[in-house]
Amino acid sequence: MNTADFDAFQAAVAGHPDEVDLFSAAMVIARLGGRPVDPHAAARTLDLIAEDVLADAGDRPSHDALAHAIDRQLFAIRGFRGSFENYDDPENSYLDRVLERRTGIPITLSLVYLEVAQRVGLPADGIGFPGHFIVRYGQPPAFVYLDPFQQGARLDEDELLAMLRGLDLGGARPETFLAPVTRRQVLQRMLNNLHIIFRNRRDIQRWHDTIELQLRLAPWNVALIGERGMLRYRLGRLEEALPDLETYVSATEKNASPGAIRLLDQLKIRYRNMGETR
């Protein structure tokens, strides 16, 4: 990825939470794959699905009729499904590839559902259920929860709450995990998934680029700044690594990673010696 990509992501996530351009930001994330990404083709695919949904749902459809039409078009007719076999394949996190391959992980299949729902006028939100992103549609008090990863399977709210009560939620109320997440939070979750994948694969460049995008959402996150500094060091970008590591070590003080402290000391010695030889 290049500076223009990072700038495009920054522009997409700027402004009021409701003004965040989720689709455009997701298209930038797809560029982490290192291949051409065509946002117009992806948008056209979503538009065509939406047209078929509206034709399927009939005149003046109810919310349930729209939702069931989305189910038919996405899952029964087009065969969108969860990627059980290759869950950690990064392509499951690239929206354009999910639309092409018709397979993905919970959050990207939910994003497809939300994009179609928006186009057909179905009020729907992403729900950041721990470990498994889902969708909610409708209006209070008759919300309906569904799982796009399981081809639109309906989920009982009481059962979801019971599952939440069995988890360590850090003192938070279970109901808070059934509240809608913001568009930025959707993007954060997508990037967190890719961060883990690229870190586990030791794919240094994509790991670094993912952090660059994460920092557009959370520029105050000193842990990410320190991690970026260490990756920049490994990529040979020493002049950029130095301020990152300085920021991280200064902000975290005694809790700083020993590895980051060691790299910072090496860089300071290097640049001090360079100054002495000039």
Residue pairs with C-beta under 8 A, 6 or more apart in sequence:
1 31
1 32
1 209
1 212
5 28
5 31
6 212
6 213
6 216
8 24
8 28
9 25
9 28
9 29
9 213
9 216
10 216
11 21
11 24
12 20
12 21
12 22
12 24
12 25
12 28
13 20
13 21
13 25
13 183
13 184
13 187
13 216
13 217
14 20
17 182
17 183
17 184
18 183
20 182
20 183
20 184
20 187
22 111
22 114
22 115
22 183
22 186
22 187
23 39
23 42
23 43
23 95
23 115
24 39
25 183
25 187
26 95
26 111
26 187
26 190
27 37
27 39
27 42
27 95
27 96
28 213
29 93
29 94
29 95
29 187
29 190
29 191
29 194
29 213
30 37
30 94
30 95
30 96
30 97
31 37
32 90
32 94
32 194
32 206
32 209
32 210
32 213
33 90
33 91
33 94
33 97
34 206
37 94
37 96
38 96
39 96
41 96
42 95
42 96
42 99
45 99
46 99
46 112
46 115
46 116
46 119
47 119
49 73
49 74
49 78
49 116
49 119
50 116
50 119
50 120
52 73
52 77
53 66
53 69
53 70
53 73
53 116
53 119
53 120
54 61
54 69
54 120
56 69
56 72
56 73
57 65
57 66
57 68
57 69
57 120
58 65
61 69
63 122
63 123
63 137
63 138
63 139
64 138
64 144
66 117
66 120
66 121
66 122
67 117
67 122
67 137
67 138
67 144
67 146
69 120
70 113
70 116
70 117
70 120
70 122
70 152
71 151
71 152
73 116
74 80
74 112
74 113
74 116
74 148
74 151
74 152
75 81
75 151
75 152
78 102
79 102
80 102
80 103
80 104
80 109
80 112
80 148
80 151
81 102
81 103
81 151
82 103
82 104
82 105
82 106
82 109
82 148
82 149
82 150
82 151
83 89
83 92
83 103
83 104
83 105
86 92
87 105
88 197
88 200
90 194
90 197
90 198
90 206
91 97
91 98
91 101
92 98
92 103
92 104
92 105
92 108
93 104
93 105
93 107
93 108
93 190
93 193
93 194
93 197
94 108
95 108
95 111
95 112
98 104
98 108
98 109
98 111
98 112
99 112
104 112
104 149
105 149
105 193
106 132
106 133
106 134
106 147
106 148
106 149
107 126
107 133
107 186
107 189
107 190
107 193
108 190
109 148
109 149
110 126
110 133
110 134
110 135
110 148
110 149
111 126
111 186
111 190
112 148
113 124
113 135
113 146
113 148
113 152
114 124
114 125
114 126
114 135
117 123
117 124
117 135
117 137
118 124
122 137
123 137
123 138
123 139
124 135
124 136
124 137
125 135
125 136
125 137
125 180
125 181
126 133
126 134
126 135
126 180
126 181
126 185
126 186
127 133
127 134
127 135
127 136
127 145
127 177
127 178
127 179
127 180
127 181
128 177
128 181
128 185
128 189
129 160
129 164
129 177
129 178
130 164
130 167
130 169
130 177
132 147
132 149
133 189
134 145
134 146
134 147
134 148
134 155
135 145
135 146
135 147
135 148
136 143
136 144
136 145
136 146
136 178
136 180
137 143
137 144
137 146
138 144
143 157
144 154
145 154
145 155
145 156
145 157
145 160
145 178
146 152
146 153
146 154
146 155
147 153
147 155
157 178
160 178
161 174
161 175
161 178
164 174
164 177
164 178
165 174
169 177
181 189
184 217
187 217
188 214
188 217
188 218
191 210
191 213
191 214
191 217
192 214
194 206
194 210
195 207
195 210
195 211
195 214
198 206
198 207
198 210
199 207
204 231
204 234
204 235
205 235
207 231
208 228
208 231
208 232
208 235
211 224
211 227
211 228
211 231
212 228
214 221
214 224
215 221
215 224
215 225
215 228
218 224
222 247
222 248
222 251
222 252
223 248
223 252
225 244
225 247
225 248
226 244
226 245
226 247
226 248
226 249
226 252
226 256
226 257
226 260
228 244
229 240
229 241
229 242
229 243
229 244
229 245
229 247
229 248
229 260
229 263
229 264
230 241
230 245
230 257
230 259
230 260
230 263
232 238
232 240
232 241
232 244
233 241
233 245
233 263
233 267
238 267
238 270
241 263
241 267
242 264
242 267
242 268
242 271
245 260
245 263
245 264
245 267
246 264
248 256
248 257
248 260
249 256
249 260
249 261
249 264
